[in-house]
Amino acid sequence: MQQPPPPLQWDDFIKVEMRTGTIVKAEIFKEAKKPAYKLLIDFGPLGMKKSSAQLTQLYQPEDLIGKQIVAVVNFPARQIANMQSECLVLGAVGPNHEVTLLTPERNTGNGQRIA
């Protein structure tokens, strides 16, 4: 059985900016070490952000276009191969490392904060 993570302080949690966004572009990220897609995500008033996401086991690029997702938008950009990933797309990781995207139950405005 896995040990529970250490407790998180409320002040730490509220620093994490999770927002809704809509994927407007998705393509295979050929240069990435692990299979991934390059995503361009519209976060409304926060603008467009790029992300590298390891979603290849459950999704095809064309299936991702128009899908509203949840992402952390206030991490520092991270260099992934030849791209700066500007946000972290959230998903549930299964036993075979397959990632199922976290999505809002209903469509919301892009850039809505997750509380």
Secondary structure, DSSP 8 states (H G I E B T S, - for coil): ---------HHHHTT--EEEEEEEEEEE-TT-SSS-EEEEEE-GGG-EEEEEE--TTT--HHHHTT-EEEEE--S--EEETTEEE-SEE-EEE-TTS-EEE---SS---TT-B--
